[in-house]
C-alpha cells in the first residue's frame, strides 16, 4: 500500500493510501491546510484544536453543499430528459396517425417488373425452333 506525506497547518502526516489516490489525498490535505490558515488569519480563533474542528466543519459543509447541488442538478436534468422523451413519443404518435405519404418518385399503382429468365430458358428461347 503506497504512502503519502501531507502537510497540514505546518505539521507533516504520513498516510497509507490506496493505489492511485495519492494525488487526491494531497489535494484534500491542501484544502484543509488552506481552511485552517484562513480561520487563523481571521483572528477570532487561536486554539489549534478549535481551528482544526472549524476547518473540518467548513470542509464538510462545502462538500455536503456540493452533493446537494449535484443531486438537484441531476433531478432537473432527469426531469428535462423525461419531458423530452414525452415530447418525442407524442410526436411519434402524431406521425404514425397520419396517412402514409407517397414518395414523389414512386409510381402510384403497383407495377410488375419483367421476370428474369433463367440461363437455361434464356438459351432455349434464343434458339430457333426446329419443329417439322
Residue pairs with C-beta under 8 A, 6 or more apart in sequence:
1 16
1 17
1 18
1 19
2 16
2 17
2 18
2 19
2 22
3 14
3 15
3 16
3 17
4 14
4 15
4 17
4 22
4 25
4 26
5 12
5 13
5 14
5 15
6 12
6 13
6 15
6 25
6 26
6 29
6 30
7 13
7 29
7 33
8 29
8 32
8 33
8 36
9 32
9 33
9 36
9 37
9 40
9 48
9 51
9 52
13 29
15 25
17 25
31 59
32 55
32 56
32 59
35 55
35 58
35 59
36 51
36 52
36 55
39 45
39 51
39 54
39 55
39 58
40 46
40 51
45 51
45 54
102 108
117 125
